[in-house]
Amino acid sequence: MKAITLTQPWATLVAIKEKRIETRSWNTAYRGPLAIHAAKGYPQWAKDWCYVEPFQTALRAYPGPPLPVGCVLATCRLIACVPTRELQLGRVIECEASLCIEPVPITEQELAFGDYSPGRWAWLLADVKPLPVPIPARGALSLWEWEGEPNGGK
């Protein structure tokens, strides 16, 4: 399964379904299953975001102890990847009819959780399924192959 590594708290925000759009500096033609991996590194500047709104309120939905690192937290499907400039007009993402029931609004929370500046890409994530227990894994840059089992091998 393809995987993407995100720094905390963004990895947990995806896993708890508070963040549906991942913004990146690069595009991908890949569509399909995607594992969400929390990077091993968790710099202080990223920790500081946990105490800023809307991060603080959204993270209250996370039931666990400190945010996990160096592990896969969830699986989902990557269903669209569009330039952020397209979002600035109607603030919606259009995706293929077979993948989306309706356009997805870009909420103020989504804007706060991503970098929608010109030249970037918005990746629309669907069907997020948090894992019952995070699975340790070594991350990588770009998309990478995760050999783990989403259900923990059960």
HELIX and SHEET records of a PDB file:
HELIX    1   1 TRP A   10  ALA A   15  1                                   6    
HELIX    2   2 GLN A   44  TRP A   49  1                                   6    
HELIX    3   3 PHE A   55  LEU A   59  1                                   5    
HELIX    4   4 THR A   84  GLY A   90  1                                   7    
HELIX    5   5 GLU A  108  PHE A  113  1                                   6    
SHEET    1   A 6 ILE A  21  ARG A  24  0                                        
SHEET    2   A 6 TRP A 121  PRO A 136 -1                                        
SHEET    3   A 6 CYS A  71  PRO A  83 -1                                        
SHEET    4   A 6 GLY A  32  ALA A  38 -1                                        
SHEET    5   A 6 LYS A   2  LEU A   6  1                                        
SHEET    6   A 6 TRP A 144  GLU A 145 -1                                        
SHEET    1   B 2 VAL A  92  ILE A  93  0                                        
SHEET    2   B 2 VAL A 104  PRO A 105 -1                                        
END                                                                             
